[in-house]
Amino acid sequence: MKKSTASISTLVAVGGSLVALPAAALELGEAQIKSSLGQPLRASIAYALAPNETLENTCVSVQSSQLGGNVPNLSASKISVANGVISITGTTAVREPIVSMRLNVRCPYAAQISRDYTMFVDPAGIATVARQTTAQTTSPRAR
């Protein structure tokens, strides 16, 4: 009798840990920025799910980060989910080199997760455009 009680409690412990696995099935990667200052933000975040799970556009949203301070938040954006990547496209130009956001994933059939991102938007694109414009206006005129 003692042996079967130990076996049952072992099975319950193992079974309980299997039930908890889906809660950790969603993993979010780092944000990859694909735009420069003066452009709407274009960023992508890779994600990983457990086998046979899916993530829909309607499950993902962006809101103001809770980081506070003087870091501007991402304004309105469009989200698309495909091929293991969450793509975020801002609707207005980014004017500050640092921007933050909170990414929420809330699906009825998967784990719910929120993650704050602070992103550096490279000003290199602005500098390149400025240099090209300056070079064009200061070049000697053809005679």
Residue, then its C-alpha position, 0 to 999 in steps of 0.5 A: m500500500k505504501k508503494s502505490t501511494a508513493s507511485i500515485s504522488t509521483l504521477v501527480a507531481v509529473g502530471g502537474s508539471l506537464v500541465a504548466l508547460p504551455a504557460a512557458a511555450l511563448e518566447l519573445g526575442e529582441a526587437q530588430i529596428k529597420s528604420s531610421l530617425g525621421q521615418p515611421l518605426r519599422a521593427s520586428i520581433a522573433y517569437a517561438l512557440a511550442p509545436n502545433e501552436t499558432l499566433e494570430n494578429t488579433c492576439v498581439s497589441v502595443q501600448s505605452s511602456q510602463l518604464g516612465g522617465n523621459v523616454p517617449n513611447l511608440s504612438a499608434s502602430k500596425i502589427s502583423v504576425a507571420n513566419g515566426v516574426i511580429s512586425i510592428t510599423g509605426t504610423t508617424a515618424v520617430r523624432e527621438p533616438i530612443v523609443s519604448m513600448r510594451l508588447n502584449v500577447r493575449c490569446p485565449y489558447a496560449a500563454q499571456i505575456s507582456r514585455d517592455y522594449t526600449m529601442f534605439v532608432d539609428p540617426a544614420g539614415i538622417a545623416t546620410v540624407a543630409r550629406q547627400t543633399t549638401a553634396q548636391t547643393t554645393s557641387p559646381r555647376a556644369r558650364 
